[in-house]
């Protein structure tokens, strides 16, 4: 083992912190229909960035947190198992290296193809937050919303090539 590796500090242990210590606390608090759910949550600290886990309650029927490593998802599930508001904890393992594993709780989420309003209501977001998200998504150009680059280029050049 090299001295550089030997002197590197060990990563901090996985732990739970107060909700307000979460990096994304304000993000959730501003968007949830019931902002008190953000306060009832916990910050899951793996490595150096604690992220908020929001419990179920009111209109919020489920939740999830994403993790790049399966071992982190297992640790987070273990930590959340001791906290009220996180029923039916489960890990959704991703077989793809470029997709995160998730720890989910509450009811099973709607299918991935459900529209944004259905998903927003399931996760307990306010009508205003859902509308803002949908509006923002409609302003992002889609690969399918306009002519194909090659087709447009050919049209500018005067026809087929």
N, C-alpha and C positions, 0 to 999 in steps of 0.2 A: 504494500500500500504506500502511495506517495505521501510526502509530508503535507502537500496541499490538501489531500483528501482527509488526512488525519487531523488537520487543524480546523477543518470546516465544522461549524457548530451543527449539532443534531437539530432536526426540525422540531418545533415545539409540539407538545402533545395535543391531540385533539381535545377540545374542551368547549363547553357552552358558556356563553357570556350573556349579559343583559341585552335585550333587544336593541336598545339605543346605541350599543357599541358596534352594531352591524354597519358595514360600509354602505349598504343599500337600504338602510332603515327609512330615510326620508323619501326615497323613491316609492317604496310600498305605501308608506303612510299617506302620501299625497294621492295615491291612486285607488286605494281600497274603499269600498262603499262604507265599511265600518273600520275607520282608522284605529280603533281600539284593538283590533286584531294584531296590528303591528306591535303594539305595546305588550300584548300577551304572547308574542313570539319569543324566540331565542336566537342569538347569534351563534352560528356554528363556526368555530374557529379551527380550521385546518391550515397549517402554515401561518401566514401572516395577515390574511384578509378575512375577517369574520363576515359571513353572509347571513342574512335573515332567513329564518324558517318561520313561516306564518301558519298558525294552527287553523283548523277548520272551525267554523262557527258562523251563525247567522246565515247569510246567503253563500258564504264560501264553503263549498262542499268537498274540496280536495286541495292538495298542494304538492309541490315537488321541489327538490334541490338537485342540481347537476354536479357531477364530479368526474374529473378526468381519469382518475384511477379507481379501480374497483375496491381496493383496500380502503380508500377514503370514504366511499359510499357505505361500506360495511361499518366503519367507525361512526359515521354520522347516524346511521340507523340505530346503532347501539346507544348513542347519546340521546337521541330523540325518543327512544322507547321509555325513558324515565320521565318524560314531560307530558302533562295533560294537553289534549288538543291535537294529538298526532296519532289517531287510530289507524289500525290496519297498515302499519309500516311495511313496505316492501321495496325490494331493489329491482329495478328494471335494468338488466345487464345489456350493454351494447356490444354486439359482436364486431363492430367496426372500430378501427383504431382512431378514426377522425370524428367520432361521435361520443359524447359523454354518457356515462352511466347516470341513472337517476334514482334517488330515494323518493318514493311517492307515499302519500298518506291520504286517508279519507276514502271517498267513493272513487271508483275507477274513472279516469278522465274521459271526456268525449273522444271519439276517434280523431286522429290528426287532421283529417280532412274537414272537420266541422268548421263552420265559419267563425270569424273572430268574435262576433257578438256572443255566440253560444259559449265559446271558450272563456271569454271575459266574465260572463255571468257565473260560470262554474267556479272560477277562481276568486269570485267575490269583488271584482273591480266595480267602481262606480260607473253609472251611465255616461258621465262626462269623460272619464278616462277611456272607456271603450270607444266612444265617438271620436276622441282625439287620436287614438291609435288607428282606428279604421280610416280616418281622414288622412293621417300620415302615410299609411300604406297605399292609399289610392293615388298619392302623388309620386310614388316611386315607379319609374318606368319599368315595364315588364319586357322580358325578352320576346314576348308574344304580342305586345301591344302595338307594335309598328311593323313596317316592312323589314324584311330580312336585309341585313347590311349588303349582301351581294346583290340582291334584287334591286335595292335602292341605288347601288353603284351602277348597275347595268342600265337602269332607267335614266340616270344622269348622263350616261355615255351614249345614249341614243338607241338603246334597244339591246337585243340579244348578242351574246358573244360566243 
